[in-house]
């Protein structure tokens, strides 16, 4: 599962078409997480929260790269994003 440049969930192996298997995988993931103990669920949520913050930074910086922002511009933007989190 990944997102294309427009933020649409796609399967790259299907040539950027929406992934019809994703809803099934989402339900499987829900069942797995529901079976976690409270301690395991809290750990899972902390880990994926952190992962989503890290990957979110690159998503925030991508428009700057495409717009030709300087390295200094990107560094300032990254600092602001990190401060917000």
C-alpha positions, 0 to 999 in steps of 0.5 A: 500500500502506498500513495501516489503524488495525489495522495490516492492509495495505489498498488505500484504493481498494478500500474498506479491503479487503485488497489482492490485488495486494500479493503480486504487487507484493512479488515485483516489488519483491524482483526489482528489489532483487535486481538492485541492485548491492551499493552500490545495495542498501545505499543503498536499505536505508539510505533505507527504514530511515530512512523506516520510522523516520520513519513509525513515529513517527507510528504510535506517536503516533496512539494518543496523539492518539486518547486525547486526550493533551496536546501536552506528552505527545506531545512527551515520547513523540516524544523517547523514540522518537527516543532509542530510535532 
